Each structure stands twice: as C-alpha cells, then as structure tokens.
C-alpha cells in the first residue's frame, strides 16, 4: 500500500469517526452515566446480594439505549434554543454534524430497541417503565414544561427517577415501597443539582428565553430553594434505613455525605445573602459526588453481614 492510498483511507476514516462521535454525543453520555450509577446499586439492593451479571448487563444496556433515546429527542426538539446558548452551541444538531432527520430516526430507533431489549431480557414491567421515562422527558419536560415554567426541572426531572424503578423491576418483576423511596430521593435531589447549573449559565437561559429558576430569580431566592430541597433529599435518604432495613454502612454514609451536601447548599445561600461572589458549580459538583457516594453505599450495604 502506497502513501497515497494510506492517506485516502485515513481521510475516509476521520469523517466516519466524527459522525459516530456526533451520534454518541446526541445521547448525552455524562447524563447517561449518572442515570446508570443509580440503576446497578438498586439491583443489588433488590437482590439483597449480587444479581445475575447477565441481567445487570442487559438492564444497563437497555437503560442506556432508553436514556440515549430521550436525550436525542430532547436535542432534536431543543436545537433552536441550543444555538443561542454558549453551553450547547457545539451540540451536533447545532453544528450540522447530524441532520434533524438523522437525529429523529436515531431517537426512535433507540426507543424501539430499548423497549424490545428490556422486554426480552428483563421483563415487561421494566420495559413499560422505560417507555414512560422517555415520555416524561420528551413530552412532559421538553415539550410542555421547559419553556413555560421555572418549575420545569422539578416535574420534568421525574424522568431521571425512573432508572431506580427499572433496576428494581428488572430483578423482582414488581415494585415495593423501597424503590419508590429511592424515586423520591432522586426526585428531591434533581432541583438542587440542576438549579446551581442554571445560575452559572443564567445569561444563556435568558438569551434563549428558557425560564430556569436560576435565570429568573436572584441568588438568595435560588439558594434558599436549594437548601430546602437538599434537606428534603437527605431526609428521604434516611427513610431507607427503617423501610429497606439498611445497615450501619448506609446509615453513616447517608448522614455524612448528606451533611456535606447540606453544608455546601448553605454556603451557596450565605454567599448570596452577603452579596459575595457565589460559586454555584461547587454545589452542582457536590450534588453529583453526593449521589454517587450514596448509591455506592446502597450497593455495598446489602453485601455486608448485618
């Protein structure tokens, strides 16, 4: 093979790789990672030990396709406002790396594939819950709430709570109080996770005319809401101790990590109240770390003797 042929082959490969990468970016991989972090620990809790590894893999693959479908629909519907926001101006539908038609076909394909996959490899309940999650994120949040109310992320965020139900249903084929408490936990966690991000990108949301709370209210009001939801999140996490029979590892983790999350939320509010420079991304990153560590404790606790 001569140099000319090699160069031509490389030139052909590069656009193909860019296209593949663009489609992957449509699925919002970082958001997907967070959703899957909540799925596997719940499966371990539901099993009271390690579930079948094939079932875990099947649920994770199905959940990833489902979350990717919802994210792609979201980017397709929001491509007009994404073009006006610095944070999202490089998304594939804005740059033209993926066509709107291509994104829509990809979204529907992932939705259908995830439903069939979960139905065949787990059970019907998990598959139905996956469809409801996509519906909530695409219709309730993206189409109905996002551009109309500053409470959009509160109710639209319900979609992000479904992975805990799907994980539990995949193992047991049913739902009990425990997964619904976990659902409540993620539901209450979502606003204090996302509102600091909307504070950081306040100008973007105002430019795009999207009424995120961080863009419509001042720092004191948003900070107070973050505190209230942070306290409620930690309180709900402690409900697992009596209801799910969690042990010392989880109980201590819920108190320690929850306390840290609450402190960070109070710092945000205090800085805003004193007129100092606020650092909303500290709370944003703290919320991610908190949820990750808490669900790690959920995974470890059932594996230990109580």
WOPE-V515289 format. One record per residue. RES is the residue in one letter. BURIAL is # if it has 24 or more other ideal C-beta (glycine too) atoms within 12 Angstrom, else .. Layout:
res=RES burial=BURIAL
res=RES burial=BURIAL
This chain:
res=X burial=.
res=X burial=.
res=X burial=.
res=X burial=.
res=X burial=.
res=X burial=.
res=X burial=.
res=X burial=.
res=X burial=.
res=X burial=.
res=X burial=.
res=X burial=.
res=X burial=.
res=X burial=.
res=X burial=.
res=X burial=.
res=X burial=.
res=X burial=.
res=X burial=.
res=X burial=.
res=X burial=.
res=X burial=#
res=X burial=#
res=X burial=.
res=X burial=#
res=X burial=#
res=X burial=#
res=X burial=#
res=X burial=.
res=X burial=.
res=X burial=#
res=X burial=#
res=X burial=.
res=X burial=#
res=X burial=#
res=X burial=#
res=X burial=#
res=X burial=#
res=X burial=#
res=X burial=#
res=X burial=#
res=X burial=#
res=X burial=#
res=X burial=#
res=X burial=#
res=X burial=#
res=X burial=#
res=X burial=#
res=X burial=.
res=X burial=.
res=X burial=#
res=X burial=.
res=X burial=.
res=X burial=.
res=X burial=#
res=X burial=#
res=X burial=.
res=X burial=#
res=X burial=#
res=X burial=#
res=X burial=#
res=X burial=#
res=X burial=#
res=X burial=#
res=X burial=#
res=X burial=#
res=X burial=#
res=X burial=#
res=X burial=#
res=X burial=#
res=X burial=#
res=X burial=#
res=X burial=#
res=X burial=#
res=X burial=#
res=X burial=#
res=X burial=#
res=X burial=#
res=X burial=#
res=X burial=.
res=X burial=#
res=X burial=#
res=X burial=.
res=X burial=.
res=X burial=#
res=X burial=.
res=X burial=#
res=X burial=#
res=X burial=.
res=X burial=.
res=X burial=#
res=X burial=#
res=X burial=#
res=X burial=#
res=X burial=.
res=X burial=.
res=X burial=#
res=X burial=#
res=X burial=.
res=X burial=#
res=X burial=.
res=X burial=.
res=X burial=#
res=X burial=#
res=X burial=.
res=X burial=#
res=X burial=#
res=X burial=.
res=X burial=.
res=X burial=#
res=X burial=#
res=X burial=.
res=X burial=#
res=X burial=#
res=X burial=#
res=X burial=.
res=X burial=#
res=X burial=#
res=X burial=#
res=X burial=.
res=X burial=#
res=X burial=#
res=X burial=#
res=X burial=.
res=X burial=#
res=X burial=#
res=X burial=#
res=X burial=#
res=X burial=#
res=X burial=#
res=X burial=#
res=X burial=#
res=X burial=#
res=X burial=#
res=X burial=#
res=X burial=#
res=X burial=#
res=X burial=#
res=X burial=.
res=X burial=#
res=X burial=#
res=X burial=#
res=X burial=.
res=X burial=.
res=X burial=#
res=X burial=#
res=X burial=.
res=X burial=.
res=X burial=.
res=X burial=#
res=X burial=#
res=X burial=#
res=X burial=#
res=X burial=#
res=X burial=#
res=X burial=#
res=X burial=#
res=X burial=#
res=X burial=#
res=X burial=#
res=X burial=#
res=X burial=#
res=X burial=#
res=X burial=#
res=X burial=#
res=X burial=#
res=X burial=#
res=X burial=#
res=X burial=#
res=X burial=#
res=X burial=#
res=X burial=#
res=X burial=.
res=X burial=.
res=X burial=#
res=X burial=.
res=X burial=.
res=X burial=#
res=X burial=#
res=X burial=#
res=X burial=#
res=X burial=#
res=X burial=#
res=X burial=#
res=X burial=#
res=X burial=#
res=X burial=#
res=X burial=#
res=X burial=#
res=X burial=#
res=X burial=#
res=X burial=#
res=X burial=#
res=X burial=#
res=X burial=#
res=X burial=#
res=X burial=#
res=X burial=#
res=X burial=#
res=X burial=#
res=X burial=#
res=X burial=#
res=X burial=.
res=X burial=#
res=X burial=#
res=X burial=.
res=X burial=.
res=X burial=#
res=X burial=.
res=X burial=#
res=X burial=.
res=X burial=#
res=X burial=#
res=X burial=#
res=X burial=#
res=X burial=.
res=X burial=#
res=X burial=.
res=X burial=#
res=X burial=.
res=X burial=.
res=X burial=#
res=X burial=#
res=X burial=#
res=X burial=#
res=X burial=#
res=X burial=#
res=X burial=.
res=X burial=#
res=X burial=#
res=X burial=#
res=X burial=#
res=X burial=#
res=X burial=#
res=X burial=#
res=X burial=#
res=X burial=#
res=X burial=#
res=X burial=#
res=X burial=#
res=X burial=#
res=X burial=.
res=X burial=.
res=X burial=#
res=X burial=.
res=X burial=#
res=X burial=.
res=X burial=.
res=X burial=#
res=X burial=#
res=X burial=#
res=X burial=.
res=X burial=#
res=X burial=#
res=X burial=.
res=X burial=.
res=X burial=#
res=X burial=#
res=X burial=#
res=X burial=#
res=X burial=#
res=X burial=#
res=X burial=.
res=X burial=#
res=X burial=#
res=X burial=#
res=X burial=#
res=X burial=#
res=X burial=#
res=X burial=.
res=X burial=#
res=X burial=#
res=X burial=.
res=X burial=.
res=X burial=.
res=X burial=.
res=X burial=.
res=X burial=#
res=X burial=.
res=X burial=#
res=X burial=.
res=X burial=#
res=X burial=#
res=X burial=#
res=X burial=.
res=X burial=#
res=X burial=#
res=X burial=#
res=X burial=.
res=X burial=#
res=X burial=#
res=X burial=#
res=X burial=#
res=X burial=#
res=X burial=#
res=X burial=#
res=X burial=#
res=X burial=#
res=X burial=#
res=X burial=#
res=X burial=#
res=X burial=#
res=X burial=.
res=X burial=.
res=X burial=.
res=X burial=.
